[in-house]
């Protein structure tokens, strides 16, 4: 039986632990609070993040990282992107030397503009054959309810990608393999920024034409950045690109969309943070994505606009006016 450690018992970490257990793995689900781990083991429910959802017997919660990591063939990382470096530095001495490190995170590190797989490699010294990412239209609540979903597991080593694919393939969760780690990560990170933009538009009362335009032009921005960084353009037309973008931009289950909606309705950043229980990755990552684009000399006007609204006090109505006043050009540029 495959043994897997999942570090992070939030909604997505818990939901993916369920997928792994349903696929036949023995899963250790780590979280920092011993009381919550005890509650999960006693009641088979994670009341803080997935209330009402019963976890499979194959999932065992723990607040001890050494216990969780013991014997893990795969180590899944499901913590907020901006906390990864510090957490992983503490966990690294406890991890089995041949474990495959799997990132569920969809962000870019502040300050360094590094993708999550790059942070994993830097902290652990693991080679590309031991680092994988999972990305796609994966709203945690729907997956926890075992509604059908597809995803992408990406690793430079195809054999490792296939091993991970087998470890999480169930009757309701269909993973596809890919070797384009860069493209899969960028698709997951930038879509959070575009979801903020779509949410802001919705909060302002704008219609579906505006939202569809933002989604489409957001995909164009993502693809431009990806190509500049060596990604495969086809990735952005797939589950880790368009698939994830559509789900995150259109669902009320999306934290980033909801966060943006509140901003568009006139709430301040502080007020919106106060009513948001879980991390909306795009709020911090939008600055990292902007910095990454500038570093590669890639034009990303929607990302620049989101940074302006979220972090620089630009009013949504003024930002919209500036976007619409941009010079006309051919769509493919």
C-alpha beads as a LAMMPS data file, in Angstrom:
LAMMPS data file: protein, C-alpha beads

333 atoms
332 bonds

1 atom types
1 bond types

-500.0 500.0 xlo xhi
-500.0 500.0 ylo yhi
-500.0 500.0 zlo zhi

Masses

1 110.0

Atoms # bond

1 1 1 0.000 0.000 0.000
2 1 1 1.303 3.435 -0.987
3 1 1 2.045 5.715 1.954
4 1 1 1.512 9.439 1.478
5 1 1 2.070 12.413 3.768
6 1 1 -0.097 15.484 3.167
7 1 1 1.269 18.592 4.884
8 1 1 -1.614 21.009 5.283
9 1 1 -5.087 20.101 6.534
10 1 1 -6.950 23.013 4.973
11 1 1 -9.768 22.385 2.539
12 1 1 -7.643 21.404 -0.467
13 1 1 -5.118 19.364 1.496
14 1 1 -7.934 17.478 3.212
15 1 1 -9.849 16.936 -0.024
16 1 1 -6.764 15.605 -1.796
17 1 1 -6.023 13.328 1.169
18 1 1 -9.499 11.885 0.573
19 1 1 -8.701 11.330 -3.112
20 1 1 -5.483 9.520 -2.242
21 1 1 -7.219 7.322 0.335
22 1 1 -10.033 6.510 -2.080
23 1 1 -7.351 5.503 -4.600
24 1 1 -5.974 3.021 -2.043
25 1 1 -3.211 4.945 -0.299
26 1 1 -2.560 5.165 3.414
27 1 1 -2.508 8.894 4.137
28 1 1 -1.083 10.875 7.049
29 1 1 -2.671 14.340 7.133
30 1 1 -0.560 16.868 9.019
31 1 1 -1.836 20.084 10.606
32 1 1 -0.267 22.296 13.232
33 1 1 -3.119 22.046 15.787
34 1 1 -3.205 18.831 17.863
35 1 1 -6.828 19.447 18.873
36 1 1 -7.992 19.522 15.260
37 1 1 -6.026 16.375 14.449
38 1 1 -7.695 14.620 17.372
39 1 1 -11.114 15.809 16.232
40 1 1 -10.490 14.521 12.709
41 1 1 -9.398 11.112 13.994
42 1 1 -12.292 10.847 16.420
43 1 1 -15.140 12.124 14.276
44 1 1 -13.717 11.430 10.767
45 1 1 -14.626 15.028 9.869
46 1 1 -12.504 18.174 9.457
47 1 1 -15.011 20.649 10.928
48 1 1 -12.912 23.752 10.303
49 1 1 -12.446 23.303 6.564
50 1 1 -14.797 20.596 5.226
51 1 1 -17.717 20.388 7.656
52 1 1 -20.186 17.622 6.948
53 1 1 -17.760 15.563 4.834
54 1 1 -16.749 12.177 6.240
55 1 1 -13.115 11.258 5.612
56 1 1 -12.142 7.750 4.474
57 1 1 -10.652 5.382 7.009
58 1 1 -7.373 5.545 5.086
59 1 1 -6.774 9.104 6.314
60 1 1 -5.121 9.569 9.703
61 1 1 -4.478 13.062 11.062
62 1 1 -1.402 14.079 13.036
63 1 1 0.185 17.240 14.435
64 1 1 3.614 15.567 14.507
65 1 1 5.485 16.193 11.239
66 1 1 7.931 13.343 11.849
67 1 1 5.069 10.905 12.329
68 1 1 3.334 12.160 9.193
69 1 1 6.475 11.949 7.049
70 1 1 7.531 8.481 8.169
71 1 1 7.823 6.134 5.194
72 1 1 6.038 8.450 2.759
73 1 1 6.505 7.584 -0.914
74 1 1 4.900 10.920 -1.783
75 1 1 5.006 14.066 0.347
76 1 1 2.221 16.436 -0.645
77 1 1 2.638 20.122 0.196
78 1 1 -0.642 21.974 0.663
79 1 1 0.185 25.047 2.738
80 1 1 -0.198 28.714 1.725
81 1 1 2.442 29.580 -0.869
82 1 1 4.070 32.344 1.151
83 1 1 4.654 29.997 4.117
84 1 1 6.227 27.160 2.136
85 1 1 9.890 28.082 2.490
86 1 1 9.839 28.394 6.280
87 1 1 7.705 25.299 6.809
88 1 1 9.624 23.098 4.394
89 1 1 12.948 24.072 5.961
90 1 1 11.640 22.689 9.258
91 1 1 10.213 19.523 7.704
92 1 1 13.067 18.698 5.344
93 1 1 15.243 16.792 7.862
94 1 1 12.266 14.554 8.610
95 1 1 11.456 13.570 5.031
96 1 1 12.477 10.219 3.520
97 1 1 15.425 10.766 1.137
98 1 1 13.600 9.343 -1.886
99 1 1 10.129 10.783 -1.293
100 1 1 8.523 12.579 -4.244
101 1 1 7.616 16.151 -3.286
102 1 1 4.231 17.138 -4.701
103 1 1 3.092 20.766 -4.742
104 1 1 -0.619 21.558 -4.593
105 1 1 0.143 25.259 -4.173
106 1 1 -0.772 27.885 -6.749
107 1 1 1.340 30.921 -6.079
108 1 1 4.644 32.685 -6.704
109 1 1 6.919 33.560 -3.794
110 1 1 7.078 37.189 -2.758
111 1 1 10.511 38.759 -3.002
112 1 1 12.110 36.007 -5.079
113 1 1 9.340 35.528 -7.704
114 1 1 10.125 31.811 -7.579
115 1 1 7.593 29.171 -8.517
116 1 1 6.742 26.673 -5.793
117 1 1 8.735 23.857 -7.404
118 1 1 11.763 26.158 -7.437
119 1 1 11.337 26.855 -3.727
120 1 1 11.037 23.114 -3.066
121 1 1 14.223 22.421 -5.017
122 1 1 16.123 25.210 -3.288
123 1 1 15.114 24.194 0.237
124 1 1 15.414 20.408 -0.121
125 1 1 18.080 19.997 -2.796
126 1 1 15.769 17.561 -4.606
127 1 1 16.279 17.092 -8.330
128 1 1 13.507 17.568 -10.915
129 1 1 12.772 13.828 -10.901
130 1 1 11.597 14.144 -7.288
131 1 1 9.435 17.243 -7.677
132 1 1 5.904 17.190 -9.091
133 1 1 2.987 19.587 -9.203
134 1 1 -0.745 19.005 -9.387
135 1 1 -2.973 21.617 -10.965
136 1 1 -6.342 21.957 -12.653
137 1 1 -9.973 22.912 -12.037
138 1 1 -9.998 21.464 -8.534
139 1 1 -12.426 23.289 -6.247
140 1 1 -11.923 21.492 -2.961
141 1 1 -15.529 21.275 -1.817
142 1 1 -16.714 19.629 -5.032
143 1 1 -13.918 17.063 -4.906
144 1 1 -14.630 16.339 -1.240
145 1 1 -18.204 15.615 -2.310
146 1 1 -16.739 13.223 -4.902
147 1 1 -18.073 15.161 -7.858
148 1 1 -16.259 14.369 -11.130
149 1 1 -13.095 16.378 -11.766
150 1 1 -9.935 16.150 -13.835
151 1 1 -6.461 17.446 -13.135
152 1 1 -2.860 17.427 -14.335
153 1 1 0.113 15.865 -12.545
154 1 1 3.326 17.284 -13.922
155 1 1 6.908 16.174 -13.438
156 1 1 9.992 16.386 -15.638
157 1 1 10.289 12.603 -15.164
158 1 1 7.379 10.916 -16.984
159 1 1 7.670 7.736 -14.911
160 1 1 7.246 9.727 -11.688
161 1 1 4.254 11.546 -13.173
162 1 1 2.671 8.190 -14.014
163 1 1 3.320 6.889 -10.485
164 1 1 1.597 9.934 -9.014
165 1 1 -1.215 9.589 -11.536
166 1 1 -1.850 6.030 -10.367
167 1 1 -1.743 7.107 -6.721
168 1 1 -4.603 9.597 -7.104
169 1 1 -6.777 8.113 -9.861
170 1 1 -10.292 7.345 -8.646
171 1 1 -13.758 6.962 -10.133
172 1 1 -14.383 10.685 -9.681
173 1 1 -10.869 12.164 -9.976
174 1 1 -9.117 11.741 -13.328
175 1 1 -5.473 12.922 -13.469
176 1 1 -3.560 13.412 -16.731
177 1 1 0.237 13.495 -16.922
178 1 1 2.393 16.307 -18.275
179 1 1 6.092 17.134 -18.239
180 1 1 5.587 20.925 -18.457
181 1 1 6.046 21.859 -14.809
182 1 1 6.599 25.543 -15.618
183 1 1 3.364 25.872 -17.592
184 1 1 1.261 24.008 -15.053
185 1 1 2.554 26.144 -12.201
186 1 1 2.104 29.433 -14.033
187 1 1 -1.422 28.518 -15.071
188 1 1 -2.325 27.831 -11.447
189 1 1 -0.699 30.974 -10.100
190 1 1 -1.869 33.541 -12.645
191 1 1 -5.452 32.297 -12.734
192 1 1 -5.827 33.469 -9.117
193 1 1 -4.897 36.982 -10.202
194 1 1 -7.362 36.911 -13.095
195 1 1 -10.059 35.544 -10.763
196 1 1 -9.580 38.604 -8.580
197 1 1 -10.136 40.779 -11.662
198 1 1 -13.273 38.864 -12.647
199 1 1 -14.575 39.068 -9.086
200 1 1 -13.961 42.813 -8.996
201 1 1 -15.879 43.175 -12.255
202 1 1 -18.776 41.189 -10.841
203 1 1 -18.784 43.249 -7.669
204 1 1 -18.970 46.393 -9.790
205 1 1 -22.073 45.025 -11.494
206 1 1 -20.414 44.373 -14.844
207 1 1 -21.922 41.671 -17.044
208 1 1 -20.860 38.414 -18.616
209 1 1 -19.294 40.066 -21.655
210 1 1 -16.845 41.879 -19.406
211 1 1 -16.097 38.748 -17.403
212 1 1 -15.553 36.625 -20.520
213 1 1 -13.237 39.305 -21.896
214 1 1 -11.196 39.308 -18.685
215 1 1 -10.916 35.522 -18.685
216 1 1 -9.828 35.427 -22.314
217 1 1 -7.329 38.253 -22.071
218 1 1 -6.117 36.818 -18.797
219 1 1 -5.335 33.572 -20.564
220 1 1 -3.428 35.560 -23.191
221 1 1 -1.338 37.189 -20.455
222 1 1 -0.620 33.836 -18.846
223 1 1 0.418 32.309 -22.148
224 1 1 2.745 35.218 -22.974
225 1 1 4.506 34.857 -19.654
226 1 1 4.665 31.088 -19.983
227 1 1 6.239 31.197 -23.425
228 1 1 8.814 33.701 -22.201
229 1 1 9.726 31.238 -19.453
230 1 1 9.947 28.192 -21.695
231 1 1 6.527 26.630 -21.111
232 1 1 4.537 24.748 -23.747
233 1 1 1.693 26.839 -25.200
234 1 1 -0.550 23.755 -25.320
235 1 1 -0.508 23.563 -21.517
236 1 1 -2.498 26.796 -21.279
237 1 1 -5.276 25.394 -23.480
238 1 1 -5.617 22.424 -21.125
239 1 1 -6.761 21.641 -17.601
240 1 1 -3.954 23.508 -15.839
241 1 1 -4.580 26.571 -18.005
242 1 1 -8.055 27.263 -19.355
243 1 1 -9.695 24.596 -17.186
244 1 1 -8.450 25.998 -13.899
245 1 1 -9.005 29.570 -15.065
246 1 1 -12.673 29.004 -15.922
247 1 1 -13.425 27.192 -12.667
248 1 1 -11.719 29.787 -10.482
249 1 1 -13.180 32.781 -12.304
250 1 1 -16.762 31.498 -12.434
251 1 1 -17.430 29.650 -9.180
252 1 1 -18.690 31.146 -5.911
253 1 1 -16.523 28.483 -4.241
254 1 1 -13.435 30.338 -5.488
255 1 1 -11.774 32.331 -2.707
256 1 1 -10.081 34.691 -5.166
257 1 1 -13.289 35.387 -7.072
258 1 1 -15.159 36.053 -3.833
259 1 1 -12.348 38.269 -2.544
260 1 1 -12.444 40.307 -5.740
261 1 1 -16.226 40.587 -5.602
262 1 1 -16.023 42.176 -2.177
263 1 1 -13.424 44.663 -3.408
264 1 1 -15.601 45.494 -6.409
265 1 1 -18.527 46.194 -4.098
266 1 1 -16.484 48.850 -2.336
267 1 1 -15.001 47.009 0.637
268 1 1 -11.466 47.969 1.606
269 1 1 -8.622 45.455 1.497
270 1 1 -8.653 45.227 5.295
271 1 1 -12.421 44.680 5.416
272 1 1 -12.215 41.996 2.752
273 1 1 -9.391 40.180 4.528
274 1 1 -11.426 40.267 7.745
275 1 1 -14.379 38.413 6.186
276 1 1 -12.224 35.886 4.288
277 1 1 -11.588 32.746 6.342
278 1 1 -9.034 31.096 4.099
279 1 1 -6.096 32.251 1.993
280 1 1 -6.850 33.888 -1.353
281 1 1 -3.478 33.211 -2.978
282 1 1 -3.847 35.868 -5.664
283 1 1 -3.870 38.695 -3.114
284 1 1 -0.176 38.273 -2.380
285 1 1 0.903 36.476 -5.524
286 1 1 -0.338 39.223 -7.841
287 1 1 2.728 41.288 -6.924
288 1 1 5.035 38.320 -7.478
289 1 1 3.450 37.584 -10.847
290 1 1 3.808 41.241 -11.841
291 1 1 7.477 41.217 -10.833
292 1 1 8.025 37.988 -12.769
293 1 1 6.438 39.546 -15.868
294 1 1 8.585 42.656 -15.591
295 1 1 11.691 40.515 -15.203
296 1 1 10.862 38.765 -18.474
297 1 1 9.686 41.957 -20.198
298 1 1 6.152 40.597 -20.672
299 1 1 3.170 42.957 -20.871
300 1 1 0.466 41.905 -18.359
301 1 1 -1.969 44.821 -18.029
302 1 1 -4.641 42.892 -16.101
303 1 1 -2.094 41.770 -13.536
304 1 1 -0.784 45.330 -13.211
305 1 1 -4.366 46.531 -12.730
306 1 1 -5.110 43.985 -10.007
307 1 1 -1.960 44.988 -8.118
308 1 1 -3.047 48.615 -8.368
309 1 1 -6.503 47.924 -6.963
310 1 1 -5.484 45.457 -4.254
311 1 1 -2.271 47.047 -2.999
312 1 1 -1.955 50.600 -4.296
313 1 1 -5.341 52.136 -3.596
314 1 1 -6.503 52.470 -7.205
315 1 1 -10.289 52.615 -7.398
316 1 1 -11.881 49.885 -9.563
317 1 1 -13.809 52.393 -11.695
318 1 1 -10.619 54.319 -12.489
319 1 1 -8.762 51.092 -13.258
320 1 1 -11.513 50.024 -15.658
321 1 1 -11.363 53.355 -17.452
322 1 1 -7.598 53.041 -17.878
323 1 1 -7.884 49.491 -19.220
324 1 1 -10.508 50.453 -21.786
325 1 1 -8.431 53.464 -22.883
326 1 1 -5.405 51.338 -23.815
327 1 1 -4.367 51.624 -27.454
328 1 1 -6.054 49.234 -29.873
329 1 1 -4.003 46.379 -31.292
330 1 1 -4.255 42.973 -32.962
331 1 1 -5.591 40.184 -30.717
332 1 1 -2.631 37.858 -31.191
333 1 1 -0.064 40.356 -29.883

Bonds

1 1 1 2
2 1 2 3
3 1 3 4
4 1 4 5
5 1 5 6
6 1 6 7
7 1 7 8
8 1 8 9
9 1 9 10
10 1 10 11
11 1 11 12
12 1 12 13
13 1 13 14
14 1 14 15
15 1 15 16
16 1 16 17
17 1 17 18
18 1 18 19
19 1 19 20
20 1 20 21
21 1 21 22
22 1 22 23
23 1 23 24
24 1 24 25
25 1 25 26
26 1 26 27
27 1 27 28
28 1 28 29
29 1 29 30
30 1 30 31
31 1 31 32
32 1 32 33
33 1 33 34
34 1 34 35
35 1 35 36
36 1 36 37
37 1 37 38
38 1 38 39
39 1 39 40
40 1 40 41
41 1 41 42
42 1 42 43
43 1 43 44
44 1 44 45
45 1 45 46
46 1 46 47
47 1 47 48
48 1 48 49
49 1 49 50
50 1 50 51
51 1 51 52
52 1 52 53
53 1 53 54
54 1 54 55
55 1 55 56
56 1 56 57
57 1 57 58
58 1 58 59
59 1 59 60
60 1 60 61
61 1 61 62
62 1 62 63
63 1 63 64
64 1 64 65
65 1 65 66
66 1 66 67
67 1 67 68
68 1 68 69
69 1 69 70
70 1 70 71
71 1 71 72
72 1 72 73
73 1 73 74
74 1 74 75
75 1 75 76
76 1 76 77
77 1 77 78
78 1 78 79
79 1 79 80
80 1 80 81
81 1 81 82
82 1 82 83
83 1 83 84
84 1 84 85
85 1 85 86
86 1 86 87
87 1 87 88
88 1 88 89
89 1 89 90
90 1 90 91
91 1 91 92
92 1 92 93
93 1 93 94
94 1 94 95
95 1 95 96
96 1 96 97
97 1 97 98
98 1 98 99
99 1 99 100
100 1 100 101
101 1 101 102
102 1 102 103
103 1 103 104
104 1 104 105
105 1 105 106
106 1 106 107
107 1 107 108
108 1 108 109
109 1 109 110
110 1 110 111
111 1 111 112
112 1 112 113
113 1 113 114
114 1 114 115
115 1 115 116
116 1 116 117
117 1 117 118
118 1 118 119
119 1 119 120
120 1 120 121
121 1 121 122
122 1 122 123
123 1 123 124
124 1 124 125
125 1 125 126
126 1 126 127
127 1 127 128
128 1 128 129
129 1 129 130
130 1 130 131
131 1 131 132
132 1 132 133
133 1 133 134
134 1 134 135
135 1 135 136
136 1 136 137
137 1 137 138
138 1 138 139
139 1 139 140
140 1 140 141
141 1 141 142
142 1 142 143
143 1 143 144
144 1 144 145
145 1 145 146
146 1 146 147
147 1 147 148
148 1 148 149
149 1 149 150
150 1 150 151
151 1 151 152
152 1 152 153
153 1 153 154
154 1 154 155
155 1 155 156
156 1 156 157
157 1 157 158
158 1 158 159
159 1 159 160
160 1 160 161
161 1 161 162
162 1 162 163
163 1 163 164
164 1 164 165
165 1 165 166
166 1 166 167
167 1 167 168
168 1 168 169
169 1 169 170
170 1 170 171
171 1 171 172
172 1 172 173
173 1 173 174
174 1 174 175
175 1 175 176
176 1 176 177
177 1 177 178
178 1 178 179
179 1 179 180
180 1 180 181
181 1 181 182
182 1 182 183
183 1 183 184
184 1 184 185
185 1 185 186
186 1 186 187
187 1 187 188
188 1 188 189
189 1 189 190
190 1 190 191
191 1 191 192
192 1 192 193
193 1 193 194
194 1 194 195
195 1 195 196
196 1 196 197
197 1 197 198
198 1 198 199
199 1 199 200
200 1 200 201
201 1 201 202
202 1 202 203
203 1 203 204
204 1 204 205
205 1 205 206
206 1 206 207
207 1 207 208
208 1 208 209
209 1 209 210
210 1 210 211
211 1 211 212
212 1 212 213
213 1 213 214
214 1 214 215
215 1 215 216
216 1 216 217
217 1 217 218
218 1 218 219
219 1 219 220
220 1 220 221
221 1 221 222
222 1 222 223
223 1 223 224
224 1 224 225
225 1 225 226
226 1 226 227
227 1 227 228
228 1 228 229
229 1 229 230
230 1 230 231
231 1 231 232
232 1 232 233
233 1 233 234
234 1 234 235
235 1 235 236
236 1 236 237
237 1 237 238
238 1 238 239
239 1 239 240
240 1 240 241
241 1 241 242
242 1 242 243
243 1 243 244
244 1 244 245
245 1 245 246
246 1 246 247
247 1 247 248
248 1 248 249
249 1 249 250
250 1 250 251
251 1 251 252
252 1 252 253
253 1 253 254
254 1 254 255
255 1 255 256
256 1 256 257
257 1 257 258
258 1 258 259
259 1 259 260
260 1 260 261
261 1 261 262
262 1 262 263
263 1 263 264
264 1 264 265
265 1 265 266
266 1 266 267
267 1 267 268
268 1 268 269
269 1 269 270
270 1 270 271
271 1 271 272
272 1 272 273
273 1 273 274
274 1 274 275
275 1 275 276
276 1 276 277
277 1 277 278
278 1 278 279
279 1 279 280
280 1 280 281
281 1 281 282
282 1 282 283
283 1 283 284
284 1 284 285
285 1 285 286
286 1 286 287
287 1 287 288
288 1 288 289
289 1 289 290
290 1 290 291
291 1 291 292
292 1 292 293
293 1 293 294
294 1 294 295
295 1 295 296
296 1 296 297
297 1 297 298
298 1 298 299
299 1 299 300
300 1 300 301
301 1 301 302
302 1 302 303
303 1 303 304
304 1 304 305
305 1 305 306
306 1 306 307
307 1 307 308
308 1 308 309
309 1 309 310
310 1 310 311
311 1 311 312
312 1 312 313
313 1 313 314
314 1 314 315
315 1 315 316
316 1 316 317
317 1 317 318
318 1 318 319
319 1 319 320
320 1 320 321
321 1 321 322
322 1 322 323
323 1 323 324
324 1 324 325
325 1 325 326
326 1 326 327
327 1 327 328
328 1 328 329
329 1 329 330
330 1 330 331
331 1 331 332
332 1 332 333
